[in-house]
């Protein structure tokens, strides 16, 4: 059973993750802002919010690492490029499916082995992603889907790095601050294609300051009390929340293909994690 503090931090962070999908899709689909500018404003706003919180706290200076910052920016820019043509629910499913597979891959690399039920669950999850990407009327654009899968790998790496954090706010602030110059470099390199309007910038700032800056600090705070498997399990709620948000806020369709793929991916991963609870007793 999760401690009340950890549960509260986790719920707030997961809501922020879903909000990121909706805000990004809303900005890129319904305003004039381009993906690179959206990401730069998002990262800068997150860094500003976290820097302000650290200033008010006065107990710690920014920490973090360049490895985590590069993983953070890779996730953010790939996420934005992917959402140019993906629905909120499809993007979130691909993102967090890739996150889980990345975390499982690291566990396998470190010597963990899957039993028959876990192998079946992993095959079901991979098959669900394959079904979603298979050619057909409601299949998402392949390039955008691959970009989102790559974003999921980057976020999985960022989450794994975060499990060793002992100062959630300071580490998250340091990661965002380091990511700002990286974001600015890409913005300068693509300045001829830049497009920014007030509404798009507002969505980007909300995504950065609230859903990203505060959300990721809350997530780092929760991660120190979560095993990798439990952290992975909790994130399975995000695609469902994002899909529902996309339907309500953006009028997106919840297609049969997405429903089947979501059931396969989430169900498969739950099989892997449920079995792991029995095997290692860590959940």
Secondary structure, DSSP 8 states (H G I E B T S, - for coil): ---HHHHHHHHHHHHHHHHHHHHHHHHHHHSS--HHHHHHHHHHHHHHHHHHHHHHH-S------HHHHHHHHHHHHHHHHHTTTS-HHHHHHHHHHHHHHHHHHHHHHTT----HHHHHHHHHHHHHHHHHHSSSTT---HHHHHHHHHHHHHHHHHHHHHTT-S-HHHHHHHHHHHHHHHHHHHHHHTGGG----HHHHHHHHHIIIIIIIIHHHHHHHHHTTS-HHHHHHHTTHHHHHHHHHHHHHH-----HHHHHHHHHHHHHHHHHHHHHHHHH---
